[in-house]
Amino acid sequence: MGKLRRSERLAAMVKTLVDQPAGLFSLTQFAEMFGAAKSTISEDLGIVKDSFERFGLGRVETFAGAAGGVKYLPELPMAAARDFVVQLCEQLKAPDRILPGGFLYMTDLIFSPAVAARIGEIFATRFRGLEPGYVLTVETKGIPMAMMTARFLGLPLVALRRGARVTEGTAVSINYLSGSDHRIQSMSLAKRALPRGARVIFIDDFMRAGGTARGTYDLMAEFEAEVVGVGVFMATTEPRKKLVENYTALTVLDQVDEEERKVSVRPAAWLGQA
């Protein structure tokens, strides 16, 4: 490979950083990759850092010392997060999403790679300061959002099962009471999936009364793990008192009126006003 122009180095450098969010790269790695001096690489990184900050594309952080280097931390500005959630709410208000029984169809949105990625970026921005070590979810609808959250945080994803699987070895299982219909349900996790004392965040698609989140707290207690954050795509207004106190919802569902064919859904208050 011949000598690269700065524009070529910058393009390759950005691609490398963005492909591995929260991954640490040493200046030596980049210097060897591009055949350039470390001082040149430092100047290039300064340009990337300034550009990312200027356009609200996240942070590029550098760390000094022998074990230092550079990493890209995706962060979505609050205004951009709110605009995105407002657009989602408009889509969710479509009358044809109303299902029999007053349910709301939203699987197509949360399973969209583009939507799940942006949701993951919002949750990663929200929870990074809590310094979690793992991202948890419950099969199955929470998986796309949790996977993207884990990607942007650079963390492993752990999926809780509704029942034990012989292919995962010895598991810890609990029974918990569903907060919405008061049914007994089960939840399990393989012993080797999570180390003792881990700090975790829990990501799910929907919260009515918070029974699943409460069950997650109980299961994590068996692993001596700490749940430092809970994020859900949608929470209902009622019941107002949930089984967990601290959670972050992106949208709030006030009402689904089957007769009038109307859906009342809005961005959560923490996202601020437009």
C-alpha positions in Angstrom: 0.0 0.0 0.0 1.4 3.4 -1.0 1.3 6.5 1.0 -2.3 7.4 1.9 -3.8 10.9 1.7 -5.3 12.4 4.8 -8.8 12.1 3.5 -8.2 8.3 2.9 -6.9 7.9 6.4 -9.8 9.8 7.9 -12.4 7.7 6.1 -10.8 4.4 7.1 -10.3 5.6 10.7 -13.9 6.7 11.1 -15.1 3.4 9.6 -12.9 1.4 12.0 -14.1 3.4 15.1 -17.8 3.4 14.2 -17.8 -0.4 13.5 -16.6 -1.1 17.0 -18.3 1.4 19.4 -16.6 1.6 22.8 -13.7 -0.5 21.4 -10.2 0.8 22.4 -7.7 1.3 19.6 -4.1 2.2 20.3 -2.3 4.9 18.3 0.2 2.2 17.4 -2.5 0.2 15.7 -3.6 3.1 13.6 0.0 4.1 12.9 0.8 0.6 11.6 -2.4 0.3 9.7 -1.8 3.5 7.8 2.0 3.6 7.7 2.0 7.0 9.5 3.7 8.6 12.5 1.8 8.7 15.8 1.9 12.5 15.7 0.1 12.4 12.4 -2.5 10.0 13.7 -3.1 12.3 16.7 -3.8 15.1 14.3 -6.2 13.0 12.3 -8.0 12.0 15.5 -8.4 15.6 16.5 -10.2 16.3 13.2 -12.5 13.3 13.7 -13.2 14.3 17.2 -14.1 17.9 16.3 -16.3 16.8 13.4 -18.2 14.3 15.5 -18.8 16.9 18.3 -19.9 19.6 15.8 -22.5 17.4 14.1 -23.7 15.6 17.2 -22.4 12.2 16.1 -21.0 11.1 19.5 -17.7 11.4 21.3 -14.2 10.4 20.4 -12.2 10.0 23.6 -8.4 9.6 23.8 -6.6 8.0 26.8 -3.0 8.6 27.6 -0.4 6.1 28.8 0.9 2.7 27.6 -2.6 1.2 27.9 -4.3 4.2 26.4 -5.6 4.8 22.9 -8.9 6.1 21.4 -12.5 4.9 21.4 -15.7 6.1 19.8 -18.7 6.5 22.2 -22.0 6.9 20.3 -24.2 9.6 21.8 -27.5 11.0 20.4 -28.4 14.6 21.3 -31.6 15.0 23.2 -33.3 17.0 20.5 -32.5 14.3 17.9 -33.8 11.6 20.3 -37.0 13.4 20.9 -37.6 14.1 17.1 -37.1 10.4 16.5 -39.5 9.3 19.2 -42.1 11.9 18.0 -42.0 10.3 14.6 -42.5 6.8 16.1 -45.5 8.1 18.1 -47.1 9.4 14.8 -46.6 5.9 13.3 -48.0 4.2 16.3 -51.2 6.3 16.2 -52.3 4.7 12.9 -55.8 3.2 13.4 -54.9 0.0 11.6 -52.4 -0.8 14.4 -55.3 -1.4 16.9 -55.8 -5.1 17.6 -58.8 -6.9 19.1 -58.7 -6.5 22.9 -57.2 -3.1 22.8 -53.7 -4.2 22.0 -51.3 -2.2 19.8 -49.3 -3.7 17.0 -45.7 -2.5 17.1 -43.6 -5.5 16.2 -42.8 -4.2 12.7 -41.2 -1.1 14.3 -39.1 -2.7 17.0 -37.9 -5.4 14.6 -36.8 -2.8 12.0 -33.0 -2.7 12.0 -33.0 1.1 11.5 -35.5 1.7 14.3 -33.9 -0.8 16.7 -30.5 0.8 16.1 -31.7 4.3 16.9 -33.5 3.1 20.0 -30.3 1.3 21.1 -28.4 4.5 20.6 -30.8 6.4 22.8 -30.6 3.8 25.6 -26.8 3.7 25.3 -26.6 7.5 25.7 -29.0 7.3 28.6 -27.3 4.5 30.5 -23.6 4.7 29.7 -22.9 6.8 32.8 -24.2 4.1 35.0 -21.2 1.9 33.9 -23.1 -1.4 33.3 -21.2 -4.5 32.3 -24.0 -6.4 30.6 -27.3 -5.8 28.8 -30.2 -8.0 29.7 -33.5 -8.7 27.9 -36.3 -11.3 27.9 -37.0 -13.4 24.8 -38.2 -12.4 22.3 -39.5 -8.9 21.4 -36.9 -7.0 23.4 -34.0 -8.7 21.7 -33.5 -6.3 18.7 -33.4 -3.2 20.9 -31.3 -4.8 23.6 -28.8 -6.1 20.9 -28.4 -2.6 19.5 -28.0 -1.1 23.0 -25.3 -3.7 23.8 -23.6 -2.9 20.5 -23.4 0.9 21.1 -22.2 0.3 24.7 -19.7 -2.3 23.6 -21.2 -4.8 26.1 -22.3 -8.5 26.0 -26.0 -9.2 25.6 -27.7 -11.8 27.8 -31.2 -13.1 27.1 -33.4 -14.4 29.9 -35.5 -17.4 29.0 -39.2 -18.0 29.7 -38.2 -21.6 30.5 -34.9 -23.5 31.0 -33.1 -24.9 27.9 -31.1 -28.1 28.1 -28.7 -26.7 25.6 -27.6 -24.0 28.0 -26.6 -26.2 30.9 -27.5 -25.6 34.5 -29.8 -22.7 35.0 -31.3 -20.6 37.8 -35.1 -20.3 37.5 -37.7 -18.2 39.4 -41.4 -17.8 39.3 -42.9 -14.3 39.3 -46.3 -12.7 39.3 -47.2 -10.8 36.1 -48.2 -7.3 37.1 -50.9 -6.9 34.4 -52.9 -10.1 34.6 -51.6 -11.6 37.9 -50.5 -14.9 36.3 -47.6 -16.9 37.6 -44.8 -16.9 35.0 -41.2 -18.3 34.9 -37.9 -16.9 34.0 -34.5 -18.6 33.8 -30.8 -17.9 33.1 -27.9 -20.2 32.5 -25.4 -20.1 35.4 -22.5 -19.5 33.0 -24.3 -16.6 31.2 -23.5 -14.0 33.9 -20.8 -13.6 36.5 -21.5 -13.0 40.1 -21.7 -9.3 41.1 -22.3 -8.0 37.6 -23.8 -4.6 36.9 -26.6 -4.9 34.3 -29.2 -2.9 32.5 -32.5 -4.4 31.5 -34.1 -3.6 28.1 -37.7 -4.6 27.1 -40.4 -3.7 24.6 -43.4 -3.0 26.9 -44.3 -2.3 30.5 -47.8 -2.3 31.9 -47.4 -2.9 35.6 -43.7 -3.9 35.6 -44.0 -7.6 36.5 -41.3 -8.7 34.1 -38.9 -6.0 35.3 -39.6 -7.0 38.9 -38.9 -10.6 38.0 -35.6 -9.6 36.5 -34.6 -7.9 39.7 -35.5 -11.1 41.6 -33.5 -13.3 39.3 -30.5 -11.0 39.3 -30.5 -11.2 43.1 -29.8 -14.9 42.7 -26.6 -13.9 40.8 -25.8 -11.2 43.3 -26.0 -8.8 40.3 -27.1 -5.2 40.4 -29.7 -3.9 38.0 -28.6 -0.3 37.5 -31.1 0.7 34.8 -34.3 -0.4 33.1 -35.3 0.8 29.6 -38.5 0.0 27.8 -39.8 1.1 24.4 -43.3 1.7 25.7 -45.0 2.0 29.2 -48.7 2.5 29.9 -50.1 5.3 31.9 -52.1 2.9 34.0 -51.4 1.5 36.5 -49.5 4.5 37.7 -47.8 2.6 40.4 -45.4 0.1 38.8 -43.7 -2.8 40.5 -40.4 -1.1 39.8 -39.7 2.5 40.7 -36.9 3.6 38.4 -37.3 3.0 34.7 -36.8 4.8 31.4 -39.6 4.6 28.8 -39.3 6.1 25.4 -43.1 6.3 24.7 -46.1 6.5 27.0 -49.4 4.8 26.0 -52.4 6.6 27.5 -55.2 4.9 25.7 -56.2 2.6 22.9 -59.9 3.3 22.0 -61.2 0.4 19.9 -64.6 2.0 19.2 -63.2 5.4 18.1 -60.2 3.7 16.5 -57.8 6.2 18.2 -54.5 5.7 19.8 -53.1 8.1 22.4 -49.4 7.8 22.6 -46.7 10.4 23.4 -43.0 10.7 24.0 -41.9 10.2 27.6 -41.5 13.4 29.7 -37.7 13.0 30.2 -37.2 13.6 26.5 -38.3 17.2 27.0 -40.4 19.5 24.9 -40.1 20.1 21.2 
